[in-house]
Amino acid sequence: MKLKLSRALTALALVTPFLTAAAEWVNISEAVTTAFPKPGTYGPAAGIAVDRVSGDVFMVAADYGIWKSSDHGKTFARVDEKTIGGRCETGWALQLDPAGKRMFCFMIYGSSAYTADGGKTWAKSKVSHLDFGGVDWADTGKRLLGLRHEAGGMLTTSDDGGATWKDLEKGFSGCGVFDSKTFVATKAKEKGIFRSTDTGATWTQVSANTPAAAVPVVFGGTGYWATGKGLIVSTDKGATWSALGAPADASFGPYFGKDEKHFVVVGRSGFQETKDGGKTWQLAAPLPAGFSAGRVGPNYAWDPNADIFYASTMSKPAFKYQR
């Protein structure tokens, strides 16, 4: 009996030479964070993002700055010149230019900063303690719109990459930027999407839909906003919004691949992928154990070239998942 079983397994191996174990989430932050003299507050890691062009991974070690990996999370080195502090409390705090290299880090309980060269050099922001924000990457690349942490929903903006800031008004819960003058936002006590074309001086409601995501993604001139049940899009700088494709469990993203047809969103059921602009979806990866799709905590990212998914949330290590 044992001989017959052995022969059967051998035959199976010959016709199926690439039997592999299922992919699983792997801790990538431990080598960095265990070397610190004391744990970071709400650490060990609290923030992660990927440059979709280079594949470089940027990981926030809580209270110990931002660390970069150019080998898919195998090794990291601190790169922020000590201009980054605190942690990311939301998944929209690390804002990377879809074209690569440029990034602004909206940090709380520590300093925020901007890099224009993939983390080689940094400019420290005059203002910090920010939950999240947007950047006009396709316009000047220096217009910032952020939400102050625990400040009654105060929006604040900068037109010089964070060197100077101007507070706008309170009562907001989300925000985004299309160009140096055109903003969109959600409010804490009013449903819908609001738009400003005069750098936040006045606002007009443009949609009754209130997205789940705090910040929209602007890619190729189109704005994408995750609603929790799918995506809505705007091709006219936020003036009008319409549903995109089929429903999807989407609270974060989109994270784009090679073009506007191929992207990933994240929700409670995991990473959902489309290759046809949202018409159809398939599960690409589950969430790591103990992770959620809530506003506070989780950060997600995707490297479309290496097909690696990343996740980080307060009080847990950072992880990667490769299909």
N, C-alpha and C positions, 0 to 999 in steps of 0.2 A: 504493500500500500504506500509506504513512504517513498519507494523507488518510482512508482507511477506518479505521485504528486510532484516529486523533484523534476521528472521529465516534463510534466505539464507546465511547471513554472519556467523551465528553461525554454520551452517552445514559445511561451507567452513573451518572454524577454526578447526572443529573436524577432518576432513580428511587431513588438512594441518597444523599441530600443530606448525611448526617452520617457520612461516612467519617472515622474518627479513628485515630490511632496507638495501639498498645497502651500501657496504663499502665506506668509504670516508677518505680523508687525514686529519690527526689530528696533530695540532701543539704540538710538544714535547719540544721545547726549551724555551718557554715563561717564565716558572717558574725560569729558570736559568738566562736568559739574562735581565729580568726586574729588577733584584736585583743589577745590576752593577751601579756604580756612574755616568758613561756616556756611551753612545753606542760605541761599537767597530767599527772601520773603516770597511766599507763594511759588517757590521754585519746585524742582530744579530748573526746568525750562519754561518759558512763558512767551512764546512767539516764534513763528516760522514762516518763511516765504522763499520762493524759488524764482530766479531770473529765467523766464521762459526761453530766452535766446541762448544763454551760456550754460544753463543748468546749475549755476552756482546756488548753493543753499545758504540762506541767512537765518541763523538761529539765535534767539534771545535767551541768554542765561540770566535768570532773574537776579537783578542787582549787580550783574557782572558783565554787562555790555552785550554787543552783538558779535557773533562768531560766524565765520564763513568757511564753507567747504566746497572745494572744486572737484571732489571725487565722490559725489553722491552720498555725503554724510559719513564716509569712513574716517576722515580726519578733519579737524576744525582748527582755526586760528583766530584769535581776537583781532578785529580789523577796525574798530570804531574810534581809535585814538582817544578813548575814554570820553567820547562825546555822547554816548548812549548810556542811560541809567534806568533803573526801575524795571518795569515789565509791560507787556501787552496784555490788557485785560479783555480785549475783543479781537475777533478775527479780521478786522479791517484796519488795524493799527499800522501794519507794514505795507506801504503803498509803493509798489514797483511799477516802473514804466513798462508797458507791454512791449516796447521796442528794445528793452534791455538797459542795463547799467544804472539808470537813475532810480533813486529810492528816497522817500521821506519816511522817517520813523516817528509816529505819533505815540509817545510814551507817557505812562503815568508813574508817579512817585520816583521820577528821575528825569534826566535831560533828554530832549529830542534832538534830532539832527538830520541833515540832508547829505546824500552823496550823489555825485554826477558821473562817477567813474567806476562803478561796481564795487565800491567799498575801499578804494585806494586812499581817497582823501574825504574829509568830512567838514561840513559847516554846521556849527552848533546853533540850534534855534534859540531865539530870545525868549520864547514862550514854550512851556511844556505842560505836563499834567493834562494830557489830551486823550480822550477815549479812542478817537479814530478821526479820519478825515479823507479828503480827496485832493487831487492835484491835476492841473490842466496840462497833462503831459503832451497833448497834441498841439497846444498853443505856445505859451511862454515856458511852460515847465517849472514856473516859479510861483504861480498862484496857488495858494493853499487855503482850504476851508476845513476847519476842525471844530470838534465839540469838546468844550472844557469838561473835565471830570468833576462830577458832583458839584456842578455850578448852576443848577436849575435849567439845564439845556442851553447854555450860552454858546452861540456860534461865534467863532473868531476867525479872522482871515488875514493872510499875508500876501503881498504881491512881489516879494523879493526873496522867496525861498526860506523864509523864517527869520530874517534879520529884524524885521519890524512887524507888528501885528495890530489889528484893530478889532475890538469887540463889536458885535452887531446887536443881537437881542437874544433874550432867553425863550424857553418854551419849545425847543427843538429836540428831536430824537434821532435824526439821521441827516446825512448831507452828502452832496456830490458836486463835481465841477465839470462843466463842458468846455468852457474857455475862460479867459481871464475876467470876463464880466458876467457869465451865465452860470448860475447856481441852481441846484434843485435840493429839496429838503423834505423831511417829514416832521410833524409836530407831535409833542407828547400828548396833547389833549384834543387834537383835531384830526380826523381821518383824512387821508388823501396825500397827494404829492403837491408841493408848492414850488414855484419857480420864480427866480429873480433874474432880470437882465441888466441890473444896475449895481452889481457887486453887493447885493444883500440889502440895499436901501428900502426896497419895496418887494412884496411877494404876492403872487397870484396862484390860486389853486388851479391845477391843470389836470388832475385825475382824482377820482374818488377811491382809487386803489391805494392801500397802505402796505408797502413792501415789508417783508420780514427782515431782509438784509438792511444793515445800517447805512451802507454806502453802495451806490451803483458802480458798475464797471463800464468804462468807455473804451471801445475797441473798434478801430477802423471808422471812427466817426459816429458809431451807433452806441447808444446807451442801453445797458442791460441791467435789470433790477430783479433780484430774486424775491418772490412773493411768499415763499413757503410751499406753494402748490404748483409752482412753475416759474416762468420768466415773463416779464413785460419788457418791451423794447421801445426806444425812441430814435427816430432817424432825423429829427429836427431840433436837436439840442434841448430835449426835454419839454417841448411845447405840447406834444401829444404822445400818448403811450398806448400800446396794443399788446395783446397776448402773443407769445411766440410758441408755435408748435404745440406738441402734446403736453399734457400735465406732467410734472416731475416733482419729486420731493427735493425742493431746492431752497436752502436758506443761506448758502454761501456760494460765491462764484458769480459768473462763469470764470473758469481758468482755461485759457485758450491754448489750442494746439497750433498746427501750422497755419490755419486760416479760420475764418469766422464760422465755418461749418462744423469744425471739430472742437468740442470743448467738454468740460466736466463741471458739474455742480455737486454740492454736498448738502445732505439733509439727514434726518434721523435714520434713514435706511442705509446710508453710506454714500459713496462716491458714485454718481450716475453719469454715464458717458453718452454723448451723441456724436455721430459722424455725418449727420445730415441736417445740421442747423436746428435741432430740437424736434424734428418730426418723430423720431423714434429714440428710445433710451434703453440702456442696459446697465446692470450693476457692474461696476468696474472694481470696487473694493469695499469691504465693510468698514465701519468705524472701529478704531481700537477699543478694547474693553474699557469701560468707564468714561468714554467720550460722549458728548451730546451735540445737539445742533442749536443750543441756546446762545443768546447774545453774549453772555459773560463767560469767558474762558477759552473756548476752542479756537484754534487757528489751523487752517488747512492749506495745502499747496499741492501742485502737480507739476512734474517735469515731463512734458510731452515727448521729448526726444529720447529720454531713457525709460519712459513709462514707469515712473516711480511716484508714489503718493506719499505725502508727508503730513504729520499731525502733531500738534502741541497744545497743551492746555495747562492752566495753572495747577500746581501741586502734583504734576506728573512729569516723567521724562518726555523727550521728543522721540518720535518714532518715524520709521519709513516702511513702506510696503511696495515690493516690486513684483509685478506679475510675471 
